[in-house]
Amino acid sequence: MRLHRPLALFLLLAAAAPSFAVDYRSVDTPTVLYDSPSQKGVPLFVIRRGTPVEAVVVLDGWIKVRDAAGGLAWIDKKSLSDQRTLIVTANRASVRQAADESSPLVFDAEKGVLLDFVELVPGGWAKVRHVDGQSGFVRANQVWGL
């Protein structure tokens, strides 16, 4: 079957179109972030284990990531985990027993606290788990990494 030129061009462009799905991962081990995709690049800083990052560009064994503050840097792909974590961005996030503002409080999490992501819940909530084992629901606008 022979495709017409406009249709073939459209299919080629559609296949090359960027994907707009957001890809969040977590740092698996404390590691150095660089200004370029190479250990010969300028080291910028060490990122702590568990920090959520957004994968922006993948190039060979390196991933350009964005952090919660919007900073961009390169990390060795081997230093990332598919395990999802979230970081509290509000001054204080209330983690509740159910995805409802009137639900009893399980705990408060200060800004910068890391939480394990369990699942996204309708209505702007996320189910999370603290490292100490407590779990509950937090408003999505109080965390970053979703």
Secondary structure, DSSP 4 states (H G I P E B T S, - for coil): ----HHHHHHHHHHHHSPP---EEEEESS-EEEESSSSTTS-EEEEEPTT-EEEEEEEETTEEEEE-TT--EEEEEGGGEES--EEEE-SSEEEEESSSSTTSPEEEEEETT-EEEEEEEETTTEEEEE-TTS-EEEEEGGGEE--
